[in-house]
């Protein structure tokens, strides 16, 4: 079994979430970054990808990975674990659902707390769907 296959067999379920912040209502204090770092440090989640999408008033799109954003020191320390699995097509699809002038955070994470159960289910012939 390859290392990649071994990792996939021991991974927990993967989830994602998109949070849109309406124009003029963004108040980024660092609280979200600190909470993500806490969840990761506690071993509850493993961040696989995190990016920010900005949909400008003219409809143009800017996407930034966390290393492009200042003020995310709590998360930047996790950068070596981030897989950057979202592709340009994913960004385009997500941005199409956004209103002009909004900002969205996109987070993909592994539920590491559930990894032992998911692994046991795989060994019993099951697969996560």
N, C-alpha and C positions, 0 to 999 in steps of 0.2 A: 504494500500500500504506500502511495506517495505521501510526502508530508502534507501536501494540499488536501488529499483525500482524508488523511487522518484528522486534519483540522476541521474539515467539513463534518466529519462524523462526530466530533465532540462539540460543535458549535450549538449554541442555543438558538431559539427562534429569532428572526430578524424582523424588526418593525421600522416604520418610518413615520414622520409627521411633518406637516407643513403648517407654519403659523404665519398668517398674513397680518401685517400691521398697517392700518389705514393711514392715508396721507395726513400729516399733521398730528397724529396721535401716537407717534413713536416716542418712547421714553426709555431708552436703553441705559440702565444704571449699573450693569454688570451682575445683577442678581441672577439672571438666567445662566450666565456662564459659570458662576460660582456653584449653582445647583447641579449643573451637568458635571462639573469637576467632582463634586461630592459624591454623586451617584457612581461615577467611574471609579473613584478612589475606594469606595465601599465595595466594589466588585459586583454591583447590581447590574450595571450595563457596561458595554464596551462600544465606544463611539466608532462607527465605521466610516461615516462621511458627514460632513457638516458644511453647508454653504449658505451664503446670503444672496438673494436675488432682489435686484432693484428694478422695478418697471417704471421708467421715466414717464413724464406727462405725454411725451410724443410717441410712447409705445415702445421705444428702444429698451433693450435689456442689458443690464450689467450683472454679472455673476462673479462672486468672490469666494475663494476658499478661505479658511480661517487664518492662514498665514498672511493674507492680504489685508487683514482687518486689525486695526489698533485696538487696544483695550481688552483683549481676550486672553490675557496671560494665563488664567486658570485653565483654559482649554488648550492653549498652545503647547503646554507641557505634555498633552496627550497626543500630539501630532504624529509621533512615530507609530502609533497604533491605527491611525486613520487610513483607510484603504482607498479613499476617493473613488467610490464606485459609481457615482452619478455621472452620466455622460451628457454631452451637449444636447442630444435629443431630449433627455429628461428635463433639462433646464428649459428648453423651448416649450415643452408640454406644460410644465408647471407655470411658466410665465404667461402662457395663453389664458390661464384661469384667473390671473391677477388683474386688478383694476389699475389703471395708470396712476402713478404717484405713490404706489404702495411699496413696501419692503416685506420680503418673506424670508423666514429662516427655514431651512430644510435640514432635518436631522435623520440619519439612518443609524440604528444601533442594534447591537446583539443583546438579547436578554440573557446575560451570563448566569443569572440566578437559576434559569430554567435549563441550562446546558446539561446537567447530569440526567434529568428526566428525559430530555430530548434524545440524548445518547442511548439511554436504556430503551426508549421506544424504537430507535433505529435497530438496536441489537435484537429486538423482538420482531423485526420485519416491517415495522411501521416507517412512515415517512412524513415529514412535516409538510403541510399544504397550506 
